[in-house]
């Protein structure tokens, strides 16, 4: 547990991108095009964009 907590805090921006931004992007895509709601690609796009943005924020230290 003492090793896990610093690891989580060190990667918190990436986890935020995966855990919050990815589902948010997927929901926005599903709301804008309801015909694709049954397909898995909105979540894949959300994970790619949210995870990529979180990884860039983790590397650079800023979100913008």
C-alpha distances in whole Angstrom, upper triangle without the diagonal:
4,5,5,6,9,10,11,13,14,16,16,20,20,18,20,23,22,21,24,27,27,28,30,32,32,34,36,37,38,40,42,43,43,44,41,39,39,38,34,35,34,31,31,33,30,27,29,30,27,25,28,28,24,24,27,26,22,25,27,26,28,29,32
4,6,6,7,9,11,12,13,15,16,20,20,19,21,24,23,22,25,28,28,29,31,33,34,35,37,39,40,41,43,45,45,46,43,41,41,40,37,37,36,33,33,34,32,29,30,31,28,26,28,28,24,24,27,25,22,24,26,24,27,28,32
4,6,6,7,9,11,11,13,15,18,18,17,20,22,21,21,24,26,27,28,30,32,32,34,36,37,38,40,42,43,43,45,41,39,40,38,35,35,34,31,30,32,30,26,28,29,26,23,25,26,22,21,24,23,19,21,24,22,25,26,30
4,6,5,6,9,10,11,12,16,15,14,17,19,18,18,21,23,23,24,27,28,29,30,33,34,35,37,39,40,40,41,38,36,36,35,31,32,31,27,27,29,26,23,25,26,23,20,23,23,19,19,22,21,18,20,23,21,24,24,28
4,5,5,6,9,10,10,14,15,13,15,18,18,17,19,22,23,24,26,27,28,30,32,33,34,36,38,39,39,41,38,36,36,35,32,32,31,28,28,29,26,23,25,26,22,20,23,23,19,19,22,20,17,19,22,20,22,23,26
4,5,5,6,9,10,13,14,13,15,18,18,18,20,22,23,25,26,28,29,31,32,34,35,37,39,40,40,42,39,37,38,37,33,33,32,28,28,29,26,24,25,25,22,20,22,21,18,17,20,18,15,17,19,17,20,21,25
4,6,5,6,9,12,12,11,14,16,16,16,19,20,21,23,25,26,27,29,30,32,33,35,36,38,38,40,36,35,35,34,30,30,29,26,25,26,24,21,22,23,20,17,19,19,15,15,17,16,13,15,18,16,19,20,24
4,5,5,6,10,10,8,11,13,13,13,15,17,18,20,21,23,24,26,27,29,30,32,33,35,35,37,34,32,32,31,28,28,26,23,23,24,21,19,20,21,17,15,18,17,14,14,17,15,12,15,18,16,18,18,22
4,5,5,9,10,9,11,14,14,14,16,18,19,21,22,23,25,27,28,30,31,32,34,36,36,38,35,33,34,33,30,30,28,25,25,25,23,20,22,21,18,16,18,17,14,14,16,14,11,14,16,13,16,16,20
4,6,8,9,10,12,14,15,15,17,18,19,22,23,24,26,28,29,30,32,33,34,36,37,39,36,34,35,34,30,29,28,25,25,25,22,20,21,20,17,15,17,16,12,12,14,12,9,11,13,11,14,15,19
4,6,6,6,9,10,11,12,14,15,16,18,20,20,22,24,25,26,28,30,31,33,34,35,32,30,31,30,26,26,24,21,21,21,19,16,17,17,14,12,13,13,9,9,12,10,7,10,13,11,13,14,17
4,5,5,6,9,10,10,11,13,14,16,17,19,20,22,23,25,26,28,29,31,32,34,31,29,30,29,26,25,23,20,21,21,18,16,17,16,13,12,14,13,9,10,12,10,8,12,13,11,12,12,16
4,5,5,6,9,10,10,11,13,15,15,16,19,20,21,22,25,26,27,29,30,32,29,28,29,28,24,23,21,19,19,18,16,14,15,13,10,9,11,9,6,7,9,7,6,9,11,9,9,9,13
4,5,5,6,8,10,10,11,14,15,15,17,19,20,21,23,25,26,27,28,30,27,26,27,25,22,21,19,16,16,16,13,11,12,11,8,6,8,8,4,5,8,7,6,9,12,11,12,11,14
4,5,5,6,8,9,10,12,14,15,16,18,20,21,22,24,25,27,27,29,26,24,25,24,21,20,19,16,16,16,13,11,13,13,9,8,11,11,7,9,12,11,10,13,15,14,14,13,17
4,5,5,5,7,9,11,11,13,15,16,17,19,20,22,23,25,26,28,25,23,25,24,21,20,18,15,16,16,12,11,13,12,8,9,11,10,7,10,12,10,10,14,15,13,13,11,15
4,6,6,5,6,9,10,10,12,14,15,16,18,20,21,23,24,26,23,21,23,22,18,17,15,13,13,12,9,8,10,8,5,5,8,7,4,8,10,9,10,13,14,13,13,10,13
4,6,6,5,8,10,10,11,14,15,16,17,20,21,22,23,24,21,20,21,19,16,15,14,11,11,11,8,6,9,9,6,5,9,9,7,9,12,12,12,15,17,16,16,14,17
4,6,6,7,9,11,12,13,15,16,17,19,21,22,23,24,22,19,21,20,17,17,15,12,13,14,10,9,12,12,8,9,12,12,10,13,15,14,14,18,19,18,18,15,19
4,6,6,6,9,10,11,13,15,16,17,19,20,21,23,21,19,20,20,17,17,14,12,14,14,10,10,13,11,8,10,13,12,10,14,15,14,15,18,19,18,17,14,17
4,6,5,6,9,10,10,12,14,15,16,18,19,22,19,18,20,19,16,15,12,11,12,11,7,8,10,8,5,8,10,9,9,12,13,13,14,17,18,17,15,12,14
4,5,5,6,9,10,11,12,14,16,17,18,19,16,15,17,16,13,12,9,7,8,8,4,5,8,7,5,7,10,10,10,12,14,14,16,18,19,19,18,15,17
4,5,5,6,9,10,10,12,14,15,16,18,15,13,15,14,12,12,9,7,10,10,6,8,11,10,8,11,14,13,13,16,18,18,19,22,23,22,21,18,20
4,5,5,6,9,10,11,12,14,15,18,16,14,16,16,14,14,10,9,12,11,7,10,12,11,9,12,14,13,14,17,18,17,19,22,23,22,20,16,18
4,5,5,6,9,10,11,12,14,16,14,13,15,15,13,11,8,8,10,8,5,8,10,8,8,11,13,12,13,16,17,17,19,21,22,22,20,16,17
4,5,5,6,9,10,11,11,13,11,9,12,11,9,8,5,5,8,7,5,8,10,10,10,12,14,14,15,18,19,20,21,24,25,25,23,19,21
4,5,5,6,9,10,10,13,11,9,12,12,12,11,8,8,12,11,9,12,14,13,12,15,18,17,18,21,22,22,24,26,27,27,25,21,22
4,5,5,6,9,10,13,12,10,14,14,14,13,9,10,13,11,9,13,14,13,13,16,17,17,18,21,22,22,24,26,26,26,24,20,20
4,5,5,6,8,10,8,8,12,11,11,10,6,9,11,9,9,12,13,12,13,16,17,17,19,21,22,23,25,27,27,27,25,21,22
4,6,5,5,8,6,5,9,9,10,10,7,9,12,11,11,14,16,15,16,18,20,20,21,24,25,25,27,30,30,30,28,24,25
4,6,6,9,9,8,12,13,14,13,10,13,15,14,13,17,18,17,17,21,22,21,23,26,27,27,29,31,32,31,29,25,25
4,6,9,9,10,13,14,15,14,11,14,16,14,14,17,18,17,18,21,22,21,23,26,26,27,29,31,31,31,29,25,25
4,6,6,7,11,11,13,12,10,13,15,14,14,18,19,18,19,22,23,23,25,27,28,29,31,33,33,34,31,27,27
4,5,5,9,10,13,13,11,14,16,15,16,19,20,20,21,24,25,25,27,29,30,31,33,35,35,36,33,30,30
4,6,7,9,12,12,11,14,16,16,17,20,21,21,22,25,26,27,28,30,31,32,34,36,37,37,35,32,32
4,6,5,8,8,8,11,12,12,14,16,17,18,19,21,23,24,25,27,28,29,31,33,34,35,33,29,30
4,6,8,9,8,10,12,13,13,16,17,18,19,21,22,23,24,27,28,29,30,33,34,34,32,28,29
4,7,9,9,11,13,14,15,17,19,20,20,22,24,25,26,28,30,31,32,34,35,36,34,31,32
4,6,7,9,10,11,13,14,16,17,18,20,21,23,24,26,27,29,30,32,33,34,33,29,30
4,6,6,7,9,10,11,13,15,16,16,18,20,21,22,24,26,27,28,30,31,30,27,28
4,5,5,6,8,10,10,12,14,15,16,18,19,20,22,24,25,26,28,29,28,25,26
4,5,5,6,9,10,10,12,14,15,16,18,19,21,22,23,25,27,27,26,22,23
4,5,5,6,8,10,10,11,14,15,16,17,19,20,21,23,25,25,24,21,23
4,5,5,6,9,10,10,12,14,15,16,18,20,20,22,24,25,24,21,22
4,5,5,6,8,10,10,12,14,15,16,18,19,21,22,23,22,19,20
4,5,5,6,8,10,10,12,14,15,16,17,19,21,21,20,16,18
4,6,5,5,8,10,10,11,14,15,16,17,19,20,19,16,18
4,6,5,6,8,10,10,12,14,15,16,18,19,18,16,17
4,6,5,6,8,10,10,12,14,15,16,17,16,13,14
4,5,5,6,8,10,10,12,14,15,15,14,11,13
4,5,5,6,9,10,10,12,14,15,14,12,15
4,5,5,6,9,10,11,12,14,13,11,13
4,5,5,6,9,10,10,11,10,8,9
4,5,5,6,9,10,10,9,8,11
4,5,5,6,9,10,10,10,12
4,5,5,6,8,8,8,9
4,5,5,5,5,5,8
4,6,5,7,8,12
4,6,8,10,12
4,6,8,9
4,7,9
4,6
4
